[in-house]
Amino acid sequence: MKFINYILKIKILKNIRSIIKDRNKKILLKKLKSQQLKDIKFLKNLLIKIFREPKDCFGLDFSDMKEFQIFEKVITSCNKVNYNNREIVMAYVMLHLLERYHRFQYMQLKLLETKEHYIMSNLTKKQYNNKFDYTVRILDVGTGPAPALLAFSDFYDWLKQHKDIRLEIKSDYVENSNSFRNFLHRFTEIALKEGKKYHVPFHHGKHYNIKEYSGNDKYELVIFSNFLTSSNFLKSIETHLNDILNRMTNKSIVVINGGKYNKIYDEINNNFEHNKIKYKQYKGQWKTIFSNSNRIALKKSNDKTGKIVNEYYRELKQLLSAKGVYDKLPEKAKQLIDNGSKSGDSSIWYLLAYQKRSYDVNQLKKIK
């Protein structure tokens, strides 16, 4: 009888702990959503301000544009266009940046909802005077206008304040386009004048091409957004991709996303699930957080941050109409703006995520 009572007490305690954890998680998510709303409002207002006088950020005005068909190209052929063209970069930023940023905000919530809180457990910590110093180093491969870096910059700034911890946020990117690089330089400069410090390299990222990647930096978070698009490309960068993955720290996270289903996701998922970590000192494996079957359909009316994206497209249409630009846009660009302004608008993409779990074979125990 005593044993049965003991077992019952243990079960009750476990249930209580589970209830407390669920309650704490709900509180955490609520606070993050509140901050995300502030962050996306700031970015929306900043972008509208920039497009009122685009020359300061892009080096050209709407009157300087040679053709408006490029607005369709960044919708239908975004993987094929030449992003060293300033006009194309301006069109891409205008139509896609805020919406992509919103996607990464949603991904943060998905990662935080998991039992292990992956997005928080990946920090590297070192003890200093009875306190811990934390570091998160982020690499965004194929950053474009950096929606991922902007979103995770905001997230880790919030986490630093929420947890009241000393957290150093470092980031770098791989980007081929000088026009995107110049945009990021000017954009972060303009944001800083508006009181916002984004943790994006102010004087350009270190790496132009993943095939030329070399470095000794370690990372806690690596992002591939609309970058791994074909089997042939994946094979051509395999060595350099492994270089990056090998430099990732224990409990670090890889986030991969793409706009539509592609068989390459199956190949990527298979590689991570069967990729054992084997070095002289460390062994381990990649743990799947979200697999290739994780299809996300995000309706903007489902949350307040999505409604800010709707507001952006409405304000953008008014701005472009006032400048006599809207009627010059191709139909697909008008359709994207019109649909984006409606509450029923939704976006569909795929999210894959993995966490590195390794241990020191010399100590014969897992690194906690």
RODO-2510 file (C-alpha; in nm, 4 decimals, decimal comma):
residues 368
     n   res          X          Y          Z
     1     m     0,0000     0,0000     0,0000
     2     k     0,2827     0,2388     0,0878
     3     f     0,4473     0,1642    -0,2447
     4     i     0,1238     0,2415    -0,4328
     5     n     0,0869     0,5715    -0,2454
     6     y     0,4478     0,6538    -0,3287
     7     i     0,3867     0,5888    -0,6993
     8     l     0,0712     0,8018    -0,6898
     9     k     0,2611     1,0898    -0,5286
    10     i     0,5277     1,0725    -0,7997
    11     k     0,2605     1,0828    -1,0704
    12     i     0,0907     1,3800    -0,9041
    13     l     0,4226     1,5659    -0,8793
    14     k     0,4964     1,4957    -1,2458
    15     n     0,1534     1,6258    -1,3430
    16     i     0,2063     1,9409    -1,1367
    17     r     0,5471     1,9990    -1,2973
    18     s     0,3945     1,9454    -1,6411
    19     i     0,1163     2,1967    -1,5670
    20     i     0,3715     2,4532    -1,4438
    21     k     0,5878     2,4009    -1,7544
    22     d     0,2871     2,4437    -1,9836
    23     r     0,1836     2,7597    -1,8002
    24     n     0,5375     2,9012    -1,8159
    25     k     0,5590     2,8194    -2,1855
    26     k     0,2303     3,0010    -2,2527
    27     i     0,3581     3,3051    -2,0639
    28     l     0,6860     3,2935    -2,2574
    29     l     0,5099     3,2690    -2,5934
    30     k     0,2724     3,5514    -2,5014
    31     k     0,5643     3,7800    -2,4145
    32     l     0,7478     3,6909    -2,7342
    33     k     0,4385     3,7590    -2,9456
    34     s     0,4041     4,0981    -2,7807
    35     q     0,7640     4,1849    -2,8683
    36     q     0,7291     4,0469    -3,2205
    37     l     0,4383     4,2831    -3,2780
    38     k     0,6545     4,5815    -3,1807
    39     d     0,9421     4,4591    -3,3978
    40     i     0,7380     4,4022    -3,7124
    41     k     0,5647     4,7402    -3,6715
    42     f     0,9048     4,9068    -3,6593
    43     l     1,0241     4,7256    -3,9717
    44     k     0,7004     4,8010    -4,1571
    45     n     0,7227     5,1717    -4,0786
    46     l     1,0915     5,1800    -4,1689
    47     l     1,0298     5,0187    -4,5082
    48     i     0,7463     5,2586    -4,5900
    49     k     0,9729     5,5500    -4,4968
    50     i     1,2512     5,4107    -4,7170
    51     f     1,0234     5,3701    -5,0194
    52     r     0,9039     5,7275    -4,9899
    53     e     1,2627     5,8286    -5,0738
    54     p     1,4256     5,5072    -5,2047
    55     k     1,7366     5,6797    -5,3380
    56     d     1,8905     5,7015    -4,9898
    57     c     1,8823     5,3238    -4,9521
    58     f     1,9043     5,1894    -5,3073
    59     g     2,0848     5,4661    -5,4936
    60     l     1,7937     5,5156    -5,7341
    61     d     1,4389     5,6455    -5,7416
    62     f     1,1300     5,5074    -5,9140
    63     s     1,1810     5,7635    -6,1913
    64     d     1,5222     5,6061    -6,2608
    65     m     1,3795     5,2601    -6,3275
    66     k     1,4195     5,1434    -6,6872
    67     e     1,1503     4,8755    -6,6781
    68     f     0,8839     4,7633    -6,4338
    69     q     0,8663     4,4058    -6,5623
    70     i     1,1348     4,3205    -6,3059
    71     f     0,8611     4,3302    -6,0394
    72     e     0,7150     4,0202    -6,2028
    73     k     1,0555     3,8527    -6,2360
    74     v     1,1154     3,8625    -5,8590
    75     i     0,7838     3,6785    -5,8168
    76     t     0,7960     3,4176    -6,0936
    77     s     1,1731     3,3721    -6,1449
    78     c     1,3290     3,4758    -5,8153
    79     n     1,5883     3,1925    -5,8311
    80     k     1,7076     3,2934    -6,1784
    81     v     1,7282     3,6733    -6,1855
    82     n     2,0502     3,8732    -6,1537
    83     y     2,0551     4,0254    -5,8060
    84     n     2,3546     4,2411    -5,8898
    85     n     2,0950     4,4686    -6,0491
    86     r     1,9906     4,7456    -5,8050
    87     e     1,6423     4,7733    -5,9540
    88     i     1,5778     4,4024    -5,9013
    89     v     1,7000     4,4232    -5,5420
    90     m     1,4698     4,7198    -5,4764
    91     a     1,1739     4,5302    -5,6265
    92     y     1,2533     4,2177    -5,4221
    93     v     1,2864     4,4087    -5,0952
    94     m     0,9628     4,5954    -5,1605
    95     l     0,7555     4,2872    -5,2372
    96     h     0,9099     4,0229    -5,0120
    97     l     1,1194     4,1434    -4,7170
    98     l     0,8478     4,2088    -4,4580
    99     e     0,6496     3,8969    -4,5498
   100     r     0,9631     3,6790    -4,5238
   101     y     1,0515     3,8428    -4,1917
   102     h     0,7042     3,7493    -4,0671
   103     r     0,7679     3,3866    -4,1639
   104     f     1,0820     3,3751    -3,9522
   105     q     0,8926     3,5224    -3,6580
   106     y     0,6490     3,2326    -3,6920
   107     m     0,9370     2,9832    -3,7117
   108     q     1,0688     3,1205    -3,3822
   109     l     0,7344     3,0489    -3,2184
   110     k     0,7350     2,6961    -3,3615
   111     l     1,0854     2,6330    -3,2265
   112     l     0,9957     2,7787    -2,8885
   113     e     0,6808     2,5674    -2,8625
   114     t     0,8867     2,2485    -2,8695
   115     k     0,9430     2,0665    -2,5424
   116     e     1,3191     2,1251    -2,5499
   117     h     1,3014     2,4990    -2,6328
   118     y     1,5643     2,4404    -2,9025
   119     i     1,5909     2,8047    -2,9932
   120     m     1,7108     2,8849    -2,6395
   121     s     1,9142     2,5743    -2,5581
   122     n     2,1577     2,6357    -2,8453
   123     l     2,3408     2,9216    -2,6699
   124     t     2,7052     2,8730    -2,5777
   125     k     2,7778     2,9673    -2,2166
   126     k     3,0941     3,0322    -2,0177
   127     q     3,1164     3,0933    -1,6440
   128     y     3,2636     3,4252    -1,5352
   129     n     3,2694     3,5466    -1,1712
   130     n     2,9857     3,3125    -1,0675
   131     k     2,7798     3,4299    -1,3638
   132     f     2,7374     3,2995    -1,7154
   133     d     2,8254     3,4824    -2,0338
   134     y     2,6220     3,3599    -2,3302
   135     t     2,7002     3,3775    -2,7008
   136     v     2,4973     3,3094    -3,0131
   137     r     2,6762     3,3157    -3,3482
   138     i     2,4511     3,3104    -3,6539
   139     l     2,5362     3,2340    -4,0166
   140     d     2,2773     3,3043    -4,2864
   141     v     2,3654     3,1328    -4,6147
   142     g     2,2195     3,3135    -4,9173
   143     t     2,0898     3,5962    -4,7020
   144     g     1,9426     3,8236    -4,9721
   145     p     1,7870     4,1220    -4,7882
   146     a     1,8377     3,9275    -4,4615
   147     p     1,4827     3,8650    -4,3320
   148     a     1,6214     3,5763    -4,1241
   149     l     1,9045     3,7785    -3,9694
   150     l     1,6722     4,0704    -3,8926
   151     a     1,4160     3,8401    -3,7292
   152     f     1,6687     3,6453    -3,5208
   153     s     1,8484     3,9667    -3,4275
   154     d     1,5200     4,0883    -3,2803
   155     f     1,4520     3,7516    -3,1162
   156     y     1,7842     3,7253    -2,9342
   157     d     1,7664     4,0900    -2,8283
   158     w     1,4302     4,0063    -2,6697
   159     l     1,5684     3,6903    -2,5091
   160     k     1,8579     3,8884    -2,3631
   161     q     1,6152     4,1312    -2,1978
   162     h     1,3607     3,8658    -2,0980
   163     k     1,6135     3,6362    -1,9302
   164     d     1,8253     3,9273    -1,8032
   165     i     2,1422     3,7594    -1,9251
   166     r     2,4673     3,8774    -2,0758
   167     l     2,4284     3,7628    -2,4337
   168     e     2,6638     3,8496    -2,7174
   169     i     2,4912     3,8301    -3,0551
   170     k     2,7165     3,7858    -3,3573
   171     s     2,6112     3,7249    -3,7149
   172     d     2,7598     3,6752    -4,0579
   173     y     2,6251     3,5900    -4,3991
   174     v     2,7079     3,4341    -4,7338
   175     e     2,5825     3,6517    -5,0196
   176     n     2,6973     3,6768    -5,3804
   177     s     2,5115     3,9946    -5,4776
   178     n     2,6909     4,3245    -5,4216
   179     s     2,3573     4,5024    -5,4591
   180     f     2,2092     4,3065    -5,1677
   181     r     2,5269     4,3723    -4,9687
   182     n     2,5074     4,7456    -5,0367
   183     f     2,1391     4,7459    -4,9455
   184     l     2,2130     4,5801    -4,6095
   185     h     2,4868     4,8325    -4,5364
   186     r     2,2593     5,1296    -4,6052
   187     f     1,9546     4,9694    -4,4452
   188     t     2,1272     4,8956    -4,1126
   189     e     2,2674     5,2489    -4,1159
   190     i     1,9186     5,3988    -4,1663
   191     a     1,7724     5,1701    -3,8974
   192     l     2,0432     5,2789    -3,6539
   193     k     1,9472     5,6427    -3,7078
   194     e     1,5900     5,5418    -3,6213
   195     g     1,7097     5,3880    -3,2941
   196     k     1,7264     5,0219    -3,3967
   197     k     2,0495     4,8227    -3,3914
   198     y     2,0184     4,5116    -3,6030
   199     h     2,2872     4,2502    -3,5454
   200     v     2,3764     4,2362    -3,9146
   201     p     2,7359     4,2954    -4,0327
   202     f     2,7527     4,6701    -4,0894
   203     h     3,0470     4,6520    -4,3295
   204     h     2,9289     4,3475    -4,5268
   205     g     2,9461     3,9762    -4,4515
   206     k     3,2717     3,7841    -4,4850
   207     h     3,1643     3,5326    -4,7480
   208     y     3,0512     3,5834    -5,1081
   209     n     3,0049     3,2252    -5,2210
   210     i     2,9559     2,9033    -5,0267
   211     k     3,1862     2,7281    -5,2764
   212     e     3,4632     2,9605    -5,1613
   213     y     3,3705     2,9310    -4,7947
   214     s     3,6609     2,9071    -4,5552
   215     g     3,6815     3,0084    -4,1944
   216     n     3,7314     2,8951    -3,8397
   217     d     3,4241     3,0588    -3,6873
   218     k     3,1870     2,8507    -3,4776
   219     y     2,8080     2,8818    -3,4982
   220     e     2,5068     2,8172    -3,2768
   221     l     2,2544     2,8826    -3,5554
   222     v     2,2874     2,8336    -3,9323
   223     i     2,0065     2,9256    -4,1724
   224     f     1,9479     2,8188    -4,5328
   225     s     1,6473     3,0038    -4,6722
   226     n     1,5413     2,9208    -5,0306
   227     f     1,9027     2,8233    -5,0920
   228     l     1,9204     2,4429    -5,1171
   229     t     1,7055     2,3985    -5,4270
   230     s     1,8414     2,1039    -5,6304
   231     s     2,0289     1,7759    -5,5906
   232     n     2,3027     1,8829    -5,8310
   233     f     2,3627     2,2032    -5,6384
   234     l     2,3631     2,0159    -5,3074
   235     k     2,6288     1,7767    -5,4403
   236     s     2,8398     2,0634    -5,5744
   237     i     2,8598     2,2307    -5,2309
   238     e     2,8753     1,9148    -5,0176
   239     t     3,2344     1,9700    -4,9002
   240     h     3,1734     2,3336    -4,8067
   241     l     2,8414     2,2507    -4,6439
   242     n     3,0143     1,9913    -4,4268
   243     d     3,2792     2,2498    -4,3329
   244     i     3,0045     2,4723    -4,1941
   245     l     2,8223     2,1892    -4,0156
   246     n     3,1476     2,0663    -3,8611
   247     r     3,2050     2,4088    -3,7057
   248     m     2,8675     2,4136    -3,5360
   249     t     2,8698     2,3794    -3,1579
   250     n     2,6932     2,1195    -2,9466
   251     k     2,3146     2,1815    -2,9361
   252     s     2,3436     2,4240    -3,2297
   253     i     2,0541     2,4403    -3,4764
   254     v     2,0254     2,4244    -3,8554
   255     v     1,7101     2,5828    -4,0025
   256     i     1,6194     2,5135    -4,3665
   257     n     1,3131     2,6506    -4,5396
   258     g     1,1769     2,6772    -4,8904
   259     g     0,8721     2,8169    -5,0583
   260     k     0,7399     2,4981    -5,2136
   261     y     0,7856     2,1253    -5,1786
   262     n     1,0927     1,9879    -5,3497
   263     k     1,2380     1,6369    -5,3546
   264     i     1,5611     1,7921    -5,2314
   265     y     1,3985     1,8109    -4,8858
   266     d     1,3832     1,4303    -4,8750
   267     e     1,7516     1,4143    -4,9611
   268     i     1,8431     1,6749    -4,6993
   269     n     1,6365     1,5002    -4,4333
   270     n     1,7960     1,1657    -4,5147
   271     n     2,1456     1,3181    -4,4946
   272     f     2,0859     1,4637    -4,1492
   273     e     1,9152     1,1547    -4,0085
   274     h     2,2006     0,9276    -4,1204
   275     n     2,4878     1,1708    -4,0714
   276     k     2,6783     1,0492    -3,7668
   277     i     2,9212     1,2940    -3,6075
   278     k     3,2610     1,1270    -3,5817
   279     y     3,5808     1,3090    -3,4876
   280     k     3,8833     1,2128    -3,2818
   281     q     3,7369     1,3842    -2,9759
   282     y     3,3632     1,4075    -3,0419
   283     k     3,0875     1,1728    -3,1501
   284     g     2,7167     1,2252    -3,1889
   285     q     2,4320     1,2754    -3,4329
   286     w     2,1784     1,5235    -3,5657
   287     k     1,8416     1,5238    -3,3928
   288     t     1,5403     1,6037    -3,6104
   289     i     1,3269     1,8922    -3,4829
   290     f     1,1144     1,9374    -3,7965
   291     s     1,1378     1,6953    -4,0884
   292     n     1,0706     1,7258    -4,4615
   293     s     0,6972     1,6665    -4,4072
   294     n     0,6528     1,9863    -4,2047
   295     r     0,4351     2,1959    -4,4354
   296     i     0,3365     2,5345    -4,2961
   297     a     0,0322     2,7284    -4,4122
   298     l     0,0351     3,0660    -4,2407
   299     k    -0,2765     3,2806    -4,2655
   300     k    -0,1993     3,6438    -4,1885
   301     s    -0,5305     3,7024    -4,0129
   302     n    -0,4391     3,4392    -3,7518
   303     d    -0,2228     3,6774    -3,5518
   304     k    -0,1586     4,0476    -3,4985
   305     t     0,1834     4,0375    -3,6654
   306     g     0,0245     3,9051    -3,9847
   307     k    -0,2173     4,1971    -3,9848
   308     i     0,0829     4,4327    -3,9858
   309     v     0,1937     4,2665    -4,3109
   310     n    -0,1566     4,3362    -4,4492
   311     e    -0,1194     4,7001    -4,3423
   312     y     0,2181     4,7222    -4,5144
   313     y     0,0811     4,6159    -4,8522
   314     r    -0,2121     4,8579    -4,8183
   315     e     0,0216     5,1467    -4,7335
   316     l     0,2604     5,0414    -5,0103
   317     k    -0,0215     5,0510    -5,2665
   318     q    -0,1203     5,4011    -5,1533
   319     l     0,2421     5,5166    -5,1700
   320     l     0,3011     5,3712    -5,5179
   321     s    -0,0295     5,5105    -5,6452
   322     a     0,0593     5,8583    -5,5187
   323     k     0,3918     5,8373    -5,7043
   324     g     0,2229     5,7178    -6,0254
   325     v     0,4063     5,3857    -6,0057
   326     y     0,1334     5,1363    -5,9170
   327     d    -0,0391     5,1434    -6,2583
   328     k     0,2962     5,0755    -6,4275
   329     l     0,3461     4,7502    -6,2382
   330     p     0,2824     4,4161    -6,4132
   331     e    -0,0367     4,2346    -6,3163
   332     k     0,1362     3,9716    -6,1025
   333     a     0,2965     4,2418    -5,8877
   334     k    -0,0374     4,4196    -5,8461
   335     q    -0,1991     4,0885    -5,7572
   336     l     0,0657     4,0147    -5,4925
   337     i     0,0166     4,3584    -5,3353
   338     d    -0,3647     4,3364    -5,3497
   339     n    -0,3728     3,9839    -5,2066
   340     g    -0,1161     4,0750    -4,9423
   341     s    -0,3396     4,3537    -4,8178
   342     k    -0,6299     4,1151    -4,7515
   343     s    -0,6728     3,9410    -4,4167
   344     g    -0,7416     3,6066    -4,5857
   345     d    -0,4010     3,6034    -4,7550
   346     s    -0,1773     3,3103    -4,6632
   347     s     0,1664     3,1767    -4,7462
   348     i     0,2813     2,8166    -4,7727
   349     w     0,6344     2,6900    -4,7222
   350     y     0,8324     2,4026    -4,5760
   351     l     1,0435     2,4078    -4,2619
   352     l     1,3201     2,1647    -4,1713
   353     a     1,5260     2,1969    -3,8533
   354     y     1,7929     1,9861    -3,6851
   355     q     1,9967     2,0049    -3,3658
   356     k     2,3533     1,8841    -3,3269
   357     r     2,4022     1,6553    -3,0270
   358     s     2,7627     1,5570    -2,9562
   359     y     2,9677     1,4359    -2,6627
   360     d     3,3338     1,4257    -2,5675
   361     v     3,4587     1,0690    -2,6050
   362     n     3,7425     1,1465    -2,3652
   363     q     3,4975     1,2229    -2,0870
   364     l     3,2559     0,9482    -2,1945
   365     k     2,9546     1,1587    -2,1113
   366     k     2,7171     1,3861    -2,2963
   367     i     2,7752     1,7582    -2,2849
   368     k     2,4790     1,9087    -2,1102
***
